[in-house]
Amino acid sequence: MSDYQYIEVSVEDGIGHVSLNRPKVLNALNRTMIREIVTVFDDFDQREDVKVIVLTGKGRAFAAGADIDEMADDDAIRMELLNQFKDWDRMNMIKKPIIGAVQGFALGGGFELALSCDLLFAAEDAKFGFPEINIGVMPGAGGTQRLTRLMGKTKALEWLWSGEMMPGKEALQYGVVNRLIAPELLNEQTFQFARNVASKPALSVRLIKEAVEKAEDYTLAEGMQFERKNFYLLFASEDQKEGMKAFQEKRKPSFKGR
């Protein structure tokens, strides 16, 4: 696989692994780094040998925020012309499951990147936050929207206005993360879960993700109709036939992703 400037990439056991690799600056996110991440996500989304994507950070932090040096002298017109968040928008188009593992800090853009994952596992000492208000700006890559959907309006405002860091226990309490894990076991347990998901029928995984995402935007009735169509669609798959036949024959199914 091609080398990248700011990330490390590997594939093993059906898992595409992307690791943020700017540890000297706590994996601060610059535009090139985000573009590299999304380029690899796009590639993994098309590859038959990749069933699940795992995102981690090297060193003491997942990602401590955006690279302020890169944007400090920008103005509104330059931001508009750059279309600053176009690569972030591409992340929303990924069909395969994305699991994030957070150690240390996930702040600002790093927190937004974590929230872009479908599931989030975190070390017990992880800390999350949006300190943008302390430098005169605000989240711009979905932070206000995703945090509010998870925590509710008043709690989200508390963290967004204060700029303070949220401890892992509170992140777990409000559904920001799925699991808190001892730091030394974080990667092991994240990849163990990812391998479990990778063993499932890929079309079911994909259509479940699609239906759950619609639940945030649709009415209950609309969401149920969408879910039903995806349910019917899976009966056109080889994996549905294999899965039900294996159940009847009391054996382990052999899924092909078709």
DACORNOR-V623751 format. One line per field, one symbol per residue. ss: DSSP state (@ for helix, = for strand, . for the rest). phi: phi as a letter, one per 20 degrees, with the letter a starting at -180 (. if undefined). psi: psi as a letter, one per 30 degrees, with the letter a starting at -180 (. if undefined). Layout:
ss = ???
phi = ???
psi = ???
This chain:
ss = ......======..======..@@@...=.@@@@@@@@@@@@@@@@.....======.....=..=.@@@@....@@@@@@@...@@@@@@.....======..===.@@@@@@@...=====...===.@@@@@.......@@@@@@@@@.@@@@@@@@@@..===@@@@@@.....===.@@@@@@@@@@@@@@@@...@@@@@@@@@@@@@@....@@@@@@@@@@@@@@@...@@@@@@@@@@@@.........
phi = .ffcfccdcbcblmdedddfccffdllgedffffffgfffggfffeefeddcdddccenebfaepfffgfdgefcfffgffflgdfffffffefeefdddcddmecclgfffffffffccdcffefccrcegffcncbgcdogffffffednfffffgffffmeeefgffffgemfdebdcggfdgfgffffffffffeeffffgfffgfffffffdefgffffffgfffgfgffeefffffffffffelcffdedmc
psi = klkleglkklkkhgkjkkkkhhffghhkjleeeeeeeeeeeeeeffkffjekkkklkkafldkgaljeeffeglleeeeeefiegeeeefeffkflkkkkjkkbkjkbfeeeeeffleljkklfglklljgeffggalkfhgeeeeeeeefleeeeeeeeefglkkleeeeeeggelekkkkefgeeeeeeeeeeeefflkeeeeefeeeeeefffflleeeeeeeeeeeeeeffgleeeeeeeeeeeghlkljkfg.
